[in-house]
Amino acid sequence: MSDVLRVAGLTRSFTQGGVTIEVLRGVDLAVAAGEIVALLGPSGSGKSTLLQAVGLLEGGFGGSIMIAGEEASQLDAHGRTILRRDRLGFVYQFHHLLPDFSAAENVVLPQLIGGVLPAEAEARAADLLAKLGLGHRLTHRPSQLSGGEQQRVAVARALANRPALVLADEPTGNLDEATADIVLAELLRLVREQGSAALIATHNERLAAQMDRVVRLHEGRLA
């Protein structure tokens, strides 16, 4: 299997009050096509910082980030935006759905931005939401959905453009244990079904054990 993600020598530091804090200290990581990797570590270990780097969400990082064969450091801002749009899908701890749009519209919009025709985007959204048990909730807005339903819509949105790599930051962190188990199982099932790779940050050992491989971040390094 080829690597969808390859990170080499990744560093990130911040300066506060004249003190330099090293958050990432030379991280090396590879995620193969179709592989689901759990990124395990306590709060403050740098999991979110690593995901922000891999997700090309901010600058200031040293080292190499290669996504689907493209070296991110060699791209300008527009190139990184296109790579993020076409190759990456994101699921956060909070759903971040657009409140004035229905569940289906929240899944349709990223596809339209990616150049998919409206009819195709609507069919894809309906299919994904139906697979997540929300076929009867397509026209409901986020405020009309439960927490678990909102996060299922977020999962569908992340997968809508068939990304090569899904990045998830504590995707079930705001849910009760029973709902978290269901949502994670659905996320893993759909990621595997469409053959994407995934890097999923969590501090939950039990959830991490359901994934293909576990890597641990401690004091800015992977173990």
C-alpha positions as CSV (number, residue, x, y, z in Angstrom):
1,M,0.0,0.0,0.0
2,S,1.2,3.5,-0.8
3,D,1.4,6.2,1.9
4,V,-1.4,8.8,1.7
5,L,0.3,10.8,4.5
6,R,4.1,11.0,5.2
7,V,5.4,13.4,7.8
8,A,9.1,13.8,8.4
9,G,10.9,15.9,11.0
10,L,7.8,17.9,11.8
11,T,8.4,20.6,14.4
12,R,6.3,23.4,15.9
13,S,7.2,25.8,18.7
14,F,5.5,28.9,20.3
15,T,7.1,31.8,22.2
16,Q,5.2,33.1,25.2
17,G,6.6,35.7,27.6
18,G,10.1,35.2,26.2
19,V,9.9,31.5,26.7
20,T,10.0,29.0,23.8
21,I,7.6,26.1,24.1
22,E,8.3,23.1,21.8
23,V,5.0,21.4,21.0
24,L,6.2,19.1,18.2
25,R,9.8,17.9,18.3
26,G,10.6,16.1,15.1
27,V,7.5,13.9,14.4
28,D,7.8,11.2,11.8
29,L,4.6,9.5,10.7
30,A,3.3,7.5,7.7
31,V,-0.4,6.5,7.1
32,A,-1.0,4.0,4.3
33,A,-4.0,4.1,1.9
34,G,-6.9,2.5,3.6
35,E,-5.3,2.5,7.1
36,I,-7.0,4.0,10.1
37,V,-4.5,5.2,12.7
38,A,-5.4,6.3,16.3
39,L,-3.3,9.3,17.6
40,L,-3.3,8.7,21.3
41,G,-2.2,11.1,24.0
42,P,-3.4,13.1,27.0
43,S,-4.7,16.7,26.7
44,G,-1.9,19.1,26.0
45,S,0.3,16.5,24.3
46,G,0.1,18.2,20.9
47,K,-2.4,16.0,19.1
48,S,-4.5,19.0,17.9
49,T,-1.3,20.8,16.8
50,L,-0.2,17.8,14.8
51,L,-3.6,17.5,13.1
52,Q,-3.6,21.3,12.3
53,A,-0.2,20.8,10.6
54,V,-1.3,17.8,8.6
55,G,-4.5,19.6,7.8
56,L,-2.6,22.6,6.4
57,L,-4.7,24.8,8.6
58,E,-1.9,27.1,9.8
59,G,1.8,27.8,9.1
60,G,4.9,28.0,11.3
61,F,5.8,24.3,11.1
62,G,9.2,22.9,10.2
63,G,9.7,19.6,8.4
64,S,8.0,17.8,5.6
65,I,4.3,17.1,5.1
66,M,3.4,15.0,2.0
67,I,-0.2,14.3,1.2
68,A,-1.3,12.0,-1.6
69,G,2.2,12.5,-3.2
70,E,2.3,16.3,-2.9
71,E,4.8,18.1,-0.7
72,A,2.8,20.8,1.1
73,S,5.8,23.0,1.8
74,Q,6.3,23.5,-1.9
75,L,2.8,24.8,-2.4
76,D,1.6,28.4,-2.2
77,A,-1.5,29.3,-0.2
78,H,-3.8,28.6,-3.1
79,G,-2.2,25.3,-3.8
80,R,-2.6,24.3,-0.1
81,T,-6.3,25.3,-0.3
82,I,-6.9,23.1,-3.3
83,L,-5.0,20.2,-1.7
84,R,-7.1,20.6,1.5
85,R,-10.3,20.8,-0.5
86,D,-9.7,17.8,-2.8
87,R,-7.7,15.4,-0.5
88,L,-8.7,16.0,3.1
89,G,-11.8,15.6,5.2
90,F,-12.2,17.0,8.7
91,V,-14.3,15.9,11.7
92,Y,-13.9,18.0,14.9
93,Q,-15.0,17.5,18.5
94,F,-17.8,20.1,17.9
95,H,-19.8,19.6,14.7
96,H,-19.4,23.2,13.3
97,L,-22.4,22.7,11.0
98,L,-23.9,25.7,9.3
99,P,-27.0,26.5,11.4
100,D,-29.2,28.0,8.7
101,F,-28.8,25.0,6.4
102,S,-30.4,21.6,6.5
103,A,-28.5,18.4,7.2
104,A,-28.4,17.6,3.5
105,E,-27.4,21.1,2.5
106,N,-24.4,20.9,5.0
107,V,-23.2,17.8,3.1
108,V,-24.0,19.2,-0.4
109,L,-22.1,22.6,0.0
110,P,-18.5,21.2,0.2
111,Q,-19.3,19.2,-2.9
112,L,-20.5,22.2,-4.8
113,I,-17.3,24.1,-3.8
114,G,-15.4,21.1,-5.2
115,G,-17.1,21.4,-8.5
116,V,-19.7,18.6,-8.2
117,L,-23.0,19.2,-10.1
118,P,-25.9,19.9,-7.8
119,A,-27.9,16.8,-8.6
120,E,-24.9,14.5,-8.0
121,A,-24.1,16.4,-4.8
122,E,-27.6,16.0,-3.5
123,A,-27.7,12.3,-4.3
124,R,-24.3,11.7,-2.6
125,A,-25.5,13.6,0.5
126,A,-28.7,11.6,0.7
127,D,-26.8,8.4,0.3
128,L,-24.3,9.2,3.1
129,L,-26.9,10.4,5.5
130,A,-29.0,7.4,4.9
131,K,-26.0,5.1,5.7
132,L,-25.7,7.1,8.9
133,G,-29.3,6.5,9.8
134,L,-30.4,10.0,9.0
135,G,-32.4,9.4,5.8
136,H,-35.5,10.7,7.6
137,R,-33.7,13.9,8.8
138,L,-32.4,15.4,5.5
139,T,-34.4,18.6,5.8
140,H,-33.8,19.2,9.5
141,R,-31.5,22.0,10.6
142,P,-28.8,21.4,13.2
143,S,-30.8,22.9,16.0
144,Q,-33.5,20.2,15.3
145,L,-31.0,17.3,15.6
146,S,-29.6,15.6,18.7
147,G,-25.8,15.8,19.5
148,G,-25.3,12.4,18.0
149,E,-27.2,13.3,14.9
150,Q,-25.3,16.5,14.4
151,Q,-22.0,14.6,14.6
152,R,-23.2,12.1,12.1
153,V,-23.9,15.0,9.7
154,A,-20.4,16.2,10.4
155,V,-19.1,12.8,9.5
156,A,-21.0,12.8,6.2
157,R,-19.7,16.2,5.4
158,A,-16.1,15.1,6.0
159,L,-16.6,12.1,3.6
160,A,-18.6,13.9,1.0
161,N,-15.8,14.6,-1.4
162,R,-14.2,11.2,-1.0
163,P,-11.0,12.5,0.6
164,A,-7.8,10.5,0.5
165,L,-7.3,11.3,4.1
166,V,-9.7,11.9,6.9
167,L,-8.5,13.9,10.0
168,A,-10.6,13.7,13.1
169,D,-9.9,15.5,16.4
170,E,-11.7,13.8,19.3
171,P,-14.7,13.3,17.0
172,T,-16.8,11.8,19.8
173,G,-15.5,13.9,22.7
174,N,-18.8,15.8,23.2
175,L,-21.0,12.7,23.2
176,D,-22.1,10.3,25.9
177,E,-20.3,6.9,25.9
178,A,-23.1,4.9,24.2
179,T,-23.6,7.5,21.4
180,A,-19.8,7.9,21.0
181,D,-19.5,4.2,20.3
182,I,-22.2,4.3,17.7
183,V,-20.8,7.4,15.9
184,L,-17.2,6.1,15.9
185,A,-18.3,2.7,14.6
186,E,-20.2,4.5,11.7
187,L,-17.2,6.7,11.0
188,L,-14.8,3.7,10.8
189,R,-17.2,1.7,8.7
190,L,-17.7,4.5,6.1
191,V,-14.0,5.4,6.0
192,R,-13.2,1.7,5.3
193,E,-16.0,1.4,2.8
194,Q,-14.7,4.2,0.6
195,G,-11.0,3.2,1.1
196,S,-9.8,6.4,2.7
197,A,-7.0,6.7,5.2
198,A,-7.7,8.3,8.6
199,L,-5.8,9.8,11.4
200,I,-8.0,10.1,14.5
201,A,-6.9,11.8,17.7
202,T,-8.3,10.6,20.9
203,H,-7.3,10.2,24.6
204,N,-9.6,7.1,24.9
205,E,-7.7,3.8,24.9
206,R,-10.9,1.8,24.4
207,L,-11.8,3.7,21.2
208,A,-8.3,3.7,19.9
209,A,-8.2,-0.1,20.2
210,Q,-10.9,-0.3,17.4
211,M,-8.5,1.2,14.9
212,D,-5.8,-0.5,12.8
213,R,-2.8,1.0,14.5
214,V,-2.1,3.2,17.5
215,V,0.6,5.8,17.7
216,R,1.3,7.7,20.9
217,L,2.3,11.4,21.2
218,H,4.3,12.2,24.3
219,E,6.2,15.5,24.9
220,G,6.1,16.3,21.2
221,R,7.3,13.0,19.9
222,L,5.6,9.9,18.6
223,A,6.3,6.6,20.4
